[in-house]
Amino acid sequence: MSALVSASVLREWERLLVNRSRPYALQQRDGSYRWLWQPLTRQLLADHLAGEVTLALSSLDGTGLCRWACLDADAPDGLAHLLELRTGLADLGFAGVLEASRRGGHLWLFFTDLVPATRARAAILGAMSRVYAQGVAPARVELYPDTDRPGALGHAVRLPLGVHRRTGQRYPLIGSDGRPLTFSSTEASVTFVLAQARVPARWLHAHWEMPVSGDGEQPHAAPSATRSVVIRWVDAQVSPLDLLGELAPASALRPMGQGFLGWCPFHEDDAPQADGSPGTPSLYVVRNARYGWSWRCLSTHCRLSEPPMKHSFRLLCELLGCDAQTGIAAARARWPSLKEKTP
Ligand SMILES: [Zn+2]
């Protein structure tokens, strides 16, 4: 079929988007996706562009690397939010391609090379927090890859320029003025995407700090190992969000990716950066099904930025400025169910 797109353009398209050739997902008539454990051929990529099938591909390769990231906002005002986010991220060096979707939009960030998903996620979440700190109102956005575990199958994201099987529509790319872009041919639209600026992988490595994630092999705190019943109880039962809300409300934590990000109370978090750009919130709190709540500061200027992640009792002590002994007494006084427990 389709000679809609030349072989050389198709090759570049493949290099831009395909993290792994197997499996790939096909969108079904009801809009859902089904994984197929077969090799993805260029013909299938061409068929997607021709609107004959609709492909969604893993946001990761088999070793935890990715060629792109996609921000997905599917609220009714998602597209408007992504427009603002695109401008803010582009100012920080993350040029993106915005595409409308059935309910909102997809903001694609293409990398010049494969990048570890851990790195990509941390950099993008960090950049988003800067954009939000500069006044763009945060909204619910999913970031794909949604995991950075090597070997994991990344969430499938529908490739750009395809036809949504449920609505039969091809959702347009969106220009900087917020209006749909129109193209004279499929090849012209593909060529347009290929010509857009990409995020340099080297720059990402050099300028964006390594990270933390809710889910990866990252420096999670091990489950609380202390023998103190009180400390273990606090670590298991008390949310850092509640502690910060009560003892450091200025931290103003907000949902960010799989966790929460706010102003760190333990260093001068709102001071301008070395290059003069505004400070950014860097206290990261996350809840993980296996390890429970944990937290740390993402700023290298902070004494609390060293991995691993820390638990709630440590946060209590840091916020009260006390040692563990005093912290245990404070916890007893604060939570009545601890009164009778031995230290
Ligand atoms: Zn800090």
Boltz pocket constraint, residues with backbone or C-beta under 6 A from the ligand:
constraints:
  - pocket:
      binder: B
      contacts: [[A, 264], [A, 265], [A, 266], [A, 267], [A, 269], [A, 282], [A, 283], [A, 297], [A, 298], [A, 299], [A, 301], [A, 302], [A, 303], [A, 304]]
      max_distance: 6.0
